[in-house]
Amino acid sequence: MQKTPLYDRHLALGAKIVPFAGFAMPVEYSGIQQEHRAVREAAGIFDVSHMGEFWVKGPHAQALLQKVCSTDVARLPIGKAQYCYFPNGKGGVVDDLLVYAYEAQKYLLVVNAGNIQKDWDWLQANNNMGAELENASKHMALLALQGPCARQILQALTSVNLDDLPAFSFVVAQVGDLAQVIVSHTGYTGAGGYELYVAAEEAAVLWDLLLQKGAEKGLVPCGLGARDTLRLEMGYCLYGNDIDEQTSPIAAGLGWVTHLTAGREFIDRPLLERQMKEGVAERLKGIVLLERGIPRSGYLLVNEAGEEVGRVTSGSQSPVLNQGIGLAYVTKPYWKTGSRLFVRIRNKDIAAEIRKPPFV
Amino acid sequence: MNLPENLKYTKDHEWVRIEGNMAVVGITEFAQNELGDIVFVEIDSEDEELAREEVFGTIEAVKTVSDLYMPLSGKIVEVNDELDPKPELVNKEPYDGGWMIKIEIKDPAEIEGLLSAADYKALID
């Protein structure tokens, strides 16, 4: 089992540790709901150092990314980050990721922990143009500082004016005594905030600093449990649950990050273009339960006649709504916003409604 | 880990308090801690007679759902209604306010099959 550089900090804070994607990770400290609400109302700090980081460099870097990424990387200005996915050549998804245009001919890719080796192999296999690849996953730590108070907490620690850093922008800045922190105005919670990339050996210094300076603003350490409920309230996909090698990215609602720029030949383009034009048989939609119950991955959606019309891929209780929420692949015409259906929870059919995320 | 000596336990992480021919049932401190924040407890089996090991309800936590098993055969004569508005009682007071059902014991000989606090502790250590 791999450990992040902050493993000892998590133990000292009394975190519950679980195995996740080959890493011993904190799932919660004080409780998922409390951590979740802290992020919605104040701030939370997450250790997400299990995520993978690759550098793609050199004169052929852009050509490789133009081939493997769903977005048009040529349109991404230096200093900006973009969410995209790797189509798998068979209509499915290798992974979803963030691409940072770090400097000319230098990109940073941030991928899911469980897919680090697979993504690395995928990039190597597609790198017939000779881009330079470097797997920095073990050397980089990643802390997510999220919530409405995140800006205030971070601003007190850096000379960079965070008001000048729009969403999906990043800058290399001094934070506290650390000279080189990638401060990225991104996140996976919908609560606003920053993702901070730092050398693995400096992670503990940054973690301690943020916890200490953030405490008076209500900052708490948060685990993967709250990370999951927060992303679910926003309707963000989780690889392995909502998208995988079998799911169509178009069905998953990722058409908005599928850039059909004229002349850009990326993997699966003809297939994805056709799906975008002609439509798909099912779509990933938000569902809200109208009665007490929690949708869970694998539960069926049925219509009034009891016929299967979809399946749940992610679900939980929304700590903000105190209602069951989820993401589900739903067939036509049940996928329409506002349409009523049922989630089959063990032997009971619980009324639910299709709703467009975010749920809060 | 708090494991009161006066209670009996099961491998399914329930505790049982024998009161004459009645048994009060809940889940252990260990179980509630493993589940994390409990969102609701669903028990539709009041007045039913169920056999040992049968499911009498489910417990929904934020992260996961878990079945609740009868530690002893018998009739469910009472369900803790307080858990409906306050499911967090299972997290906060698993052995007191977090109790779940009261069973009229059918076969007292089954009590022998329950675990002592020491046996249960060995199981979870």
Chai-1 contact restraints between the chains, C-beta under 6 A:
chainA,res_idxA,chainB,res_idxB,connection_type,confidence,min_distance_angstrom,max_distance_angstrom,comment,restraint_id
A,E28,B,G36,contact,1.0,0.0,6.0,A-B,restraint_1
A,G31,B,D37,contact,1.0,0.0,6.0,A-B,restraint_2
A,I32,B,G36,contact,1.0,0.0,6.0,A-B,restraint_3
A,I32,B,D37,contact,1.0,0.0,6.0,A-B,restraint_4
A,I32,B,V62,contact,1.0,0.0,6.0,A-B,restraint_5
A,Q33,B,D37,contact,1.0,0.0,6.0,A-B,restraint_6
A,G225,B,K63,contact,1.0,0.0,6.0,A-B,restraint_7
A,I294,B,E60,contact,1.0,0.0,6.0,A-B,restraint_8
A,S316,B,V62,contact,1.0,0.0,6.0,A-B,restraint_9
A,Q317,B,V39,contact,1.0,0.0,6.0,A-B,restraint_10
A,Q317,B,V62,contact,1.0,0.0,6.0,A-B,restraint_11
